């Protein structure tokens, strides 16, 4: 059965109101995201890191971390080798 013009109008108005509410929610989330972004950028800067250089900084930290782990592994292996003669005596 076809809808009357009044029913169509009511459905369209209801949908418009729903869409307006959706827009308000989305705008609220956008504003919250912008605020969070600003706070994070300020926190980065307070630590001496420019937000637009974050990828490069992360890469430097990752490279340094890997280097330190490699050094630690080498030192542990050297300590193990140095202790090996003493452990063999037991």
C-alpha positions as CSV (number, residue, x, y, z in Angstrom):
1,X,0.0,0.0,0.0
2,X,1.4,3.4,-1.0
3,X,2.1,6.1,1.6
4,X,0.1,9.2,1.6
5,X,1.8,12.5,1.1
6,X,1.4,13.4,4.8
7,X,3.0,10.1,5.8
8,X,5.9,10.7,3.4
9,X,6.3,14.2,4.8
10,X,6.3,12.8,8.4
11,X,8.9,10.1,7.5
12,X,11.1,12.7,5.7
13,X,10.9,15.1,8.7
14,X,11.7,12.2,11.1
15,X,14.7,11.2,9.0
16,X,15.9,14.8,8.8
17,X,15.8,15.1,12.6
18,X,17.7,11.8,13.0
19,X,20.3,13.1,10.5
20,X,20.6,16.4,12.4
21,X,21.2,14.5,15.6
22,X,23.8,12.3,13.9
23,X,25.6,15.5,12.7
24,X,25.6,16.9,16.3
25,X,27.1,13.6,17.6
26,X,29.7,13.6,14.9
27,X,30.6,17.2,15.5
28,X,31.0,16.5,19.2
29,X,33.3,13.5,18.5
30,X,35.3,15.7,16.0
31,X,35.8,18.4,18.6
32,X,36.9,15.9,21.2
33,X,39.4,14.4,18.7
34,X,40.7,17.8,17.9
35,X,41.1,18.6,21.6
36,X,42.9,15.3,22.2
37,X,45.2,15.9,19.2
38,X,46.1,19.4,20.5
39,X,46.9,17.9,24.0
40,X,49.0,15.2,22.5
41,X,50.9,17.6,20.3
42,X,51.6,19.8,23.3
43,X,52.8,16.8,25.3
44,X,55.2,15.9,22.5
45,X,56.5,19.4,22.3
46,X,57.0,19.5,26.1
47,X,59.2,16.4,25.7
48,X,61.2,18.1,22.9
49,X,59.6,16.1,20.1
50,X,57.9,17.9,17.2
51,X,54.7,16.1,16.3
52,X,55.5,16.2,12.6
53,X,58.8,14.5,13.3
54,X,57.2,11.7,15.4
55,X,57.8,9.0,12.8
56,X,61.5,9.8,12.5
57,X,61.8,10.0,16.3
58,X,60.1,6.6,16.7
59,X,62.5,5.1,14.1
60,X,65.5,6.6,16.0
61,X,64.3,5.2,19.3
62,X,63.6,1.8,17.7
63,X,67.1,1.7,16.2
64,X,68.7,2.7,19.5
65,X,66.6,0.0,21.3
66,X,67.7,-2.7,18.9
67,X,71.3,-1.6,19.2
68,X,71.1,-1.7,23.0
69,X,69.5,-5.2,23.0
70,X,72.3,-6.4,20.6
71,X,75.0,-5.0,22.9
72,X,73.3,-6.6,26.0
73,X,73.2,-10.0,24.2
74,X,76.9,-9.7,23.3
75,X,77.8,-8.8,26.9
76,X,75.7,-11.6,28.3
77,X,77.4,-14.0,25.9
78,X,80.8,-12.7,26.9
79,X,80.0,-13.1,30.6
80,X,78.8,-16.6,30.0
81,X,82.0,-17.5,28.1
82,X,84.1,-16.0,30.9
83,X,82.2,-18.0,33.6
84,X,82.2,-21.2,31.5
85,X,85.6,-22.5,32.7
86,X,84.5,-22.1,36.3
87,X,81.2,-23.9,35.7
88,X,83.0,-26.8,34.1
89,X,85.1,-27.4,37.2
90,X,82.1,-28.4,39.2
